[in-house]
Amino acid sequence: MTSPSEMTHSPDNSGARRLSPADDNAASSHATGSDHSIRAQGSVVYTMLLWPWKLTWRILHILFTYSGYTDPTNSSPRLQAGRFIAEFERQNGPQRPPFFEGAYEQAVRRAKEDLKGLVVVLISEEHDDTPEFCRRIADEAFSTFLEHHQLTIWGGNVRYADAYQVSCTLQVSQFPFIGVVMPRTRNGGSMRMAVIERIEGLRPIDQVMAQILVKVQEANSALLSMRRARQEREAAALLRQQQDEAYERSLRADQEKERRLREQREAEERHQQEIIRQQQEHQRMLALKAQYQQYLLATSAPEPPAGEPGVARFGIRFPDGQRVTRRFYGADPVEKIYQFVETYPLMLDASQATDTQGSPESTNLPQRPSDYEHQCDFRLVAPMPRQVFDNQSLTIREAFKGHWPSTTLIVEPLDEEV
C-alpha cells in the first residue's frame, strides 16, 4: 500500500513533482488564509442577515416617535417628569434615586446655579435592558453615592416629549443612557453646562459609579475654583451692600441731624425775629403813647377855679409817693381824671423846662395818633371804703356821688397785686 506522500510526490503514479520545504510553507500559509477568509465571509453574512431587523426597529421607533406615541397627553415637562417618577416607583418600588421633580431645563438651571453636577438618565421601553437597568440604579448605594458627591439626578422616558428632546440634544445613540453634565467656564468667563461623561447600555452599577466618580473628581478642581470665585463675588457683593446700607444709614442720620439743626436754627431765627418784632412793636406803641400823651397835654382844659359850683376836689397819690390836688368839673367824665394822671409827669417836665429855658415858642400842636387805641396801665381807687373807678364814661358826679365833693384817689398800677 502506498502512503499519501508517496502518492502525492511519485512521478510514476501522479506525474507531479516533489515539493520543496519552501513550497510546504507556502501551502500552509495558503491554507491559513483560506480559513480567515471563510470566517470573514461568515461575519459579513451574519451582519447582512441582522441588518434588516435593525433597520426595521429604527424605522418603527421613528414612526412611533413622530406619530405622537412619545407623549399622548402633550403635558408640560414638569408633569412629564412627575409621571416618569410615578411610573418608576410603580415598577421598581419606593426605593429610587432622588430624581429632580421638574423639567430638564429646570434641572440644568438648578445645577448651574448651585455649581453641582447633573446626572441625566434616559430610558426607552423598547429596550430589553431597561427593567434591569432601572433595578440597578434603584439601589440605595447609588442614591448614597449621588448624595455624597452632591450630584443632582434627572430622569426621563423617551416616549415623553421632554426626555426625547433631551436625547436628541445629547445625541444619544443607545439606551439606557447615563450622562454627566458639569458646569464649565468659557474663555470669556461665562458659564455653560457641558457633558463630561456618557455611559450607554447596561453596565454594572459599581462600574457606573466608578466612571462617574472619575469624571467628578476631574471636574472638582474646576468646580471648587468656580465656587470659590462665586463666594468671593457674593462676599464682595455682600460687603458692597453692607457698605451701601451703612452709608445710607449714615447719610440718613446726617440728613436727620442736619434737618434738626436747620429746624432749630429756623426756630431760633423765628424766635429772634419775634423778639425783634415785639421790641419794635413795643417801641412803636411807646412812641404812639408818648404822642398821645403830648396830644392830651396840649389839648387839656385848665383847672377849674376854686369855689366854683359843681366842682369836685381830689387828692391824687401816685405810685412814687407824689401827692397832688386837682379840681374837676362834676359834669366832666371820669376819663378827664385818667387823662390828668397820664399827662401829669409831662406837666412837671414842661414846668421845669419853662423855669430853666423860658416858655417855648411852638406853633405846631401834636396830632392825635390815628392808628392808636390807648389803654391805661393803672386804675383809680378810693381807699376808704375801697372803691375802684374804672368806668371812664360816667360823669364825675355820678361816679363819686358817695365821695362828693372831695376824696382821695390812689393811682394803682394794673400789674400790681392788691
Secondary structure, DSSP 4 states (H G I P E B T S, - for coil): ---HHHHHH-TTTT-PPPPPHHHHHHHHHHHHHHHHHHHHHHHHHHHHHHHHHHHHHHHHHHHHIIIIIS-TT---HHHHHHHHHHHHHHHH-S----B-SS-HHHHHHHHHHHT-EEEEEEE-TTSTTHHHHHHHHTSHHHHHHHHHTTEEEEEEETTSHHHHHHHHHTT--SSSEEEEEEEEE-TTS-EEEEEEEEEES---HHHHHHHHHHHHHHHHHHHHHHHHHHHHHHHHHHHHHHHHHHHHHHHHHHHHHHHHHHHHHHHHHHHHHHHHHHHHHHHHHHHHHHHHHHHHHHHPPPPPPTT-TTEEEEEEE-TTS-EEEEEEETTSBTHHHHHHHHHHHHHHHHHHHHHHH-------PPPPPTT-----SEEEEETTTTEEE--TTSBHHHHTTTTTTEEEEEEEETTS--
